[in-house]
Amino acid sequence: MSDQSSSPDFATLAVHAGERPDPATGAQNTPIYQTATFELPDTSGQAKQPSGQPGDYFYTREGNPTTHVFEEKLATLEGAEQAVASASGMGVISAALLTVLNPGDHLVCSDAIYPVSQDFITSELPRLGITVVMIDITDLDAVAGAIRPETGAILTEFLSNPTLDVADLDALAVIARKADARLIVDNTFATPYLLRPLDYGADLVLHSATKYLSGHGDAVAGIAAGSADLIAPIRRFIARYGSPISPFNAWLLIRGMKTLHLRMDRHCENALALSRYLDAHAAVRNVMYPGLPAHPGHDLCSRMTGERFGGMLAIELAGGEAACGRLAGELEYACRAVSLGDVSTLVLPWTGRNLVRVSVGIEEISDLISDFDQALGTNSDMA
Ligand SMILES: Cc1ncc(COP(=O)(O)O)c(C=O)c1O
């Protein structure tokens, strides 16, 4: 990892990075520049590519001062040269893959990632002449064996959705470099507070900002970070294909990220305690959480994240899929919902599998454990 000892602490950067008093009014908080267009600086009608400096903006699809602050904050936290925001996590995943890869290229992709990312990769990329192999990303020999001369990228989530597989980013970066391919890491579950993939040799880091970066479940957004050379074409793609973030959502992201470190500490603490409780419960057959020593990625994750394992876990119940649905229905505080990374606990029974994904919120842990206790206890065949 890079030496961060001389730079400000993550907490300080989360609050201050990218922010400055508004140059027009002195407003201490970044205003929402809720405007589609900007007065052009002269009569030539020639709009420049915005540099992010006041006066350089001309149309919000291409760039906006509020969006720019969100991008600068995330770039700083990820240790990246630049970042670019989009309307959703899928917006940056599609933009990143379609700029890094060209027809004839090949993608090596983890087979355990978010199902909609998988759907995009297996449905859309082959249509455009890009071949794909889906692979167990924890099997490094299989990953190395899947590389072809035309492999342009390896894509993985650091902590996978929903099974919490842990990707060995150092080793994947070595394989990618040897193949002259890009390593692209979806860091949605860990956030830069737990781990900065670029420090491990990744070329691009992607987020569904809808999740922990926002933290409050009130905005759908995505962001990609990396070198200026890689971000520039993604920025052009997002403008051309028309998927920019709205200034209001960028503002919600700026506000959310100021407390990322505080929320993540609590998510990690609560998820570890809940996973230990669930692991000891007779109705629970298996707990997938890298904080538990029995998890296959425990040691790797410990080393990479400083023993912080995030707020996501998944459980299999002894009573099977029907019990999973009932558990989700019996919980009082947890909402049965897709998405994750919210301050509130969210649970999702995973269709077709004996699995409930739990996005552990920041509530008082004794209340969460009591809630799971009553929900697991209500149904005699849950066990
Ligand atoms: C790991 C991961 N990546 C990407 C996405 C897609 O993000 P969005 O829903 O913001 O488009 C999700 C959504 O759940 C996700 O969990």
PDBQT file of the ligand as one rigid body, heavy atoms in Angstrom, charges set to zero:
ROOT
HETATM    1  C1  LIG A 401     -21.833  -4.189  -6.187  1.00  0.00    +0.000 C 
HETATM    2  C2  LIG A 401     -22.773  -3.402  -7.042  1.00  0.00    +0.000 A 
HETATM    3  N1  LIG A 401     -22.305  -2.803  -8.143  1.00  0.00    +0.000 NA
HETATM    4  C3  LIG A 401     -23.119  -2.084  -8.951  1.00  0.00    +0.000 A 
HETATM    5  C4  LIG A 401     -24.467  -1.956  -8.685  1.00  0.00    +0.000 A 
HETATM    6  C5  LIG A 401     -25.344  -1.166  -9.617  1.00  0.00    +0.000 C 
HETATM    7  O1  LIG A 401     -25.550   0.100  -9.071  1.00  0.00    +0.000 OA
HETATM    8  P1  LIG A 401     -26.860   0.981  -9.324  1.00  0.00    +0.000 P 
HETATM    9  O2  LIG A 401     -28.014   0.225  -8.728  1.00  0.00    +0.000 OA
HETATM   10  O3  LIG A 401     -26.544   2.265  -8.635  1.00  0.00    +0.000 OA
HETATM   11  O4  LIG A 401     -26.992   1.120 -10.796  1.00  0.00    +0.000 OA
HETATM   12  C6  LIG A 401     -25.000  -2.550  -7.535  1.00  0.00    +0.000 A 
HETATM   13  C7  LIG A 401     -26.423  -2.417  -7.214  1.00  0.00    +0.000 C 
HETATM   14  O5  LIG A 401     -26.937  -3.032  -6.313  1.00  0.00    +0.000 OA
HETATM   15  C8  LIG A 401     -24.133  -3.300  -6.703  1.00  0.00    +0.000 A 
HETATM   16  O6  LIG A 401     -24.583  -3.920  -5.608  1.00  0.00    +0.000 OA
ENDROOT
TORSDOF 0
